[in-house]
Amino acid sequence: MIDFALSETNGFEKIRVWLERTCAIHYPPQKRALLEQRLSRAQRKLGMTTLSELAEALQRSDAQDVQLAIMHAASTNHTFFFREKEVLGYFRSEVLPRLADRSEIRLWSAACSTGDEVYTLAIMIAETLGIDTLRRAHILGTDISAPVIEAAESGVFPLRQLQQVPSEIVRRYMHPVGIDQFRVNDEIRAACTFRRLNLKKAPYPFQRPFQAVFCRNVLYYFTPADQIAVVEAIADATEEGGFLFTSVTENVRELSSRWRPLTSGISRKSESVN
């Protein structure tokens, strides 16, 4: 008779290794309880009672629904509008003025979750450079999780995710669509696009570079090797002199010489020397 605890441990380990190899989502041993808690969401969604059953389903050739459920459960999707105001303040005062006369403004939120950051950037452009500037702005939001991309595309947010948004901004760029629910106005949404993307699958499929990339509260979920690979791949997708915004607790100084740290959570891509 197979020991149930051993079977569950083996199942957990198969899923953990799959997440790291496929998605670069790294859970060290001390975070096993956290991952188990999150995987329980996938189990409930798929009607499975054990981790070993979930791991077995993951190996099937037609396991896309299982893969997506595990990716979504394991990734962190807690977010809200105007997060880390000191980083956004730098973007408003130092970066947006540099983009004011550009024929196209191209920004990328590399782990956008439900789109709060993407819409925040669009609102900041409208507030700083004028609403008409959004006609030449293209803000891309990507995430590995299909459900959060679907939520982002809807543009509907509960009041709890808008706690950091001044009431006049809510009135100007959103409208109520239910009890404590607000939808972002069409003029903001028109500048924003959302797509699924696995950051581990480099090179990224972009034809033109971005002027600024936001990859915040993501890197610390990756192994050191994957952190380096992602930061390098982001550099490939960013124009010379472009900006990278990470969390204030994430430092790319040791990950790539192509980024020059400016202040906590903000780096600039080094320009080539001919």
N, C-alpha and C positions, 0 to 999 in steps of 0.2 A: 504494500500500500504506500503510495507516494505521500510524503509528509506535506500537509497543506501549507505550512509556513515556508518551507523550502520552495514549494511550487510558486508561491506568491513572490518570494524574493527573486527567483529566477525570472518571473514575468516582469517584475518591476525593473530589473537590470536590463532586460531586452529592450524595454521601452525607453529607458534612460539613455542607453547607447544609441538607439535609433534617433532620438531627439538631437543628440550631440552631433552625430555623423551627418544627418540630413538637414537639420535646421540651425545648427550651431548653438542650440539652447543647452546650456551646461548647468546641471544641478550637482554640486559636490555632495559627498556622503552626508555631511551635516544638515543638508536640506532635503533629506529623503522624506521626512514627514510632510513638508510643504508640497513636494511634488505628488505624493500619494493623495493628499487632500485635493489637489487640483485635478488629478486623473480621475478622481471619483465623479467629477462632473461629466467626463467623457463616458464613464461607465453607465451613469444614469441616463444620459442621452441615448446611448446605444442599447440599453436594456441588458447590460452585462453585470454580473455580480462579483467577479474576481479579476485581479490584474493578470493572472495567467490566461484567462479567456480573452482579455483585451489584447495581450501580447500575441496570442495565437491568431487573432483576427487581423492583426497588423501585418502578418506575413503573407496574407492571401494576395493573389494577383489583382483582385478587384477591390482592394482595401482603401480606395480613395476616401470614402466617407469616414472610415476609421482614422486615417491619417489626419484629415482635416479636423476631426473632433479632438484628437490628441494635441495637435498643434495649437488649436484655440485654447484648450484647457491649460496647457503648459506655459503659454505666453502671458505676459502681464499686460492687462488691458485697462488698468486704472489710470484715468487721465481726466483733465478738466481744462477749461479755457484759461488763457493767460497764466500758464504754469511757469514758475521761476521767472519772476518779473525782472530781476536784475539782468538776466540773459536777454530777455526780450527788449529791455531798455537799451542795451547796446545795439541790438538789431535796428531799433527805431532811430537812434541818434547817429550811428556811425555807418550803417550799411545802406539803409534806405536812401539817404541823400546821394550816395554813389550810384544808385540805380535810377534816380529820378529822370534822367535824360536817355536812358537806354531804350532802344526800340522794342525790346522784349525783356520782361522780368521773369526769370526762371528760378523757382525755388523747389526744393524737395524735402519733404518730411519722410525720413527713411523708415520709421516705425510708427505710423500715424495713429494706430489704434482706431478709435471711433471718429477720428477726424477733427478733434477739438483744436489741435495745433494748426492744422491746415487752415481752418476757418479763422482762427486767431490771426494768422499771418495775413490773410485777405483783408480782415477788418483793419489791421494795422496799416496796410497799404492805403486803404480808403481814407483812413483818418489822417495819415501823414502826408500822402501825395495827392489825395483827391480821389473821389469815387470813379472818375473817368479813367484813371490809371489802370484800373482792373481790366480794362479792355485789352491791354497789352501785357497782362500778367498771367502766367501759367504756373500754378502751384500744384505739384504732384504729391499725393499721399500714398504710400505703399505700406503694406503689412502682410505678414505671413498668414494671418487668420482671415478666412473668408467671411465669417459672420461679422467681424468688426468692420470689414470693408463695406459690406452691405449696409450696416448701420451708418457708416460715414456718408455713404451716397444719399441716404434718406435726408440728412441734414436736420434731423430732429433730436433734441437733447432735453433731458430732464433738468429741472431747476438746480439740482445739486451740483451739476457740472458747470453751472454758470455763476457760482458764488463769487468768483474773482472778477466778474464782469460788471463794470459800472452800469447802473440802471439806465442811464441815457444811451449807452451803447446797445443794450438789449433792445430798447425801444426803436433805435435807429436801424438796426440790422437784423432784427428777428421779429417774429410775430407768434402769438400763442396759438397752439393747435389742439389743446386739451388741458386737462388739469395738471398744472406745473410742467407743461411740455411746450417747447418753443422750436420753431423751424427757422433756419437761417434763410434770409431773403434771397431771391433768385439772382440778384446782381452780385452777391457774394459767392453764391454757389457756382455761377457760370465761370468763375476764374479757377475753380478747383476740380481736380480729376483724381480718381482713386483707382488703384490697381493692386492685385495681389503680387507680392514679390518676396522671394526667399533671399535674404541678404547673403547667404552662403553661396548662392549660385552666381558667382562672378565669371566673366565680366557682365555688367548690367546692360540691359538692352536699350540704351539711350543714344539717340543720334546726335543730340546737341548737349553741351555741358550746362551745368547749373551755376548760378552765381553764389548761391548759399545753400547749404545742406544742413538739415536739423536731424541729428541722430542722438536723441536724448534719452537717458535712462534705459539704455539697451546694452551697451558694450559690456557691462559687468555681468551679464548673463552668459557671455561667451568665454571660451577658454582663451588663454593668452595668444595662442596661434591663430585662432579665428578672429580675435580682436585686431591683430595685425593685418590679416587678410581683408577684413571688412574696411578698415581705415584706408588701406591702399586702394581698394576698389572704389571707394568713395572719392579718393583723390583723382582717380582716372575719370570720374564722371563730373568733376568740378573744374571750372575754368581757372587759369592762372590768376592768382590774387583773390580767388574766391574764398568764402568763409565756411567753416565747419562749426556748428553749435552742438555741444554735447551737454550732459548734465554737469553742474558745478562740481560734482564729486568724481567725474570721469576725466582723466588726463591722457591726451594722446601723445605727449612729449616722448614717451619711451616706445611708442608703437610705430612711428614713421617720421623720417627726416623731411618728408615732403610737407609737413604741417608745422607752422611756426606758432607756438602758443602766444596769445595776446593777453588773456586774463582767464580767470577760472571759467572753464566750460566753453571757451571761444578760441579758435585757431584760424590761421589764414594760410592758404596754400602758397608755398614758395614759388616765385616766378623763375623761369628758366634763365640761365645766364649764357648768352651766346659767346 
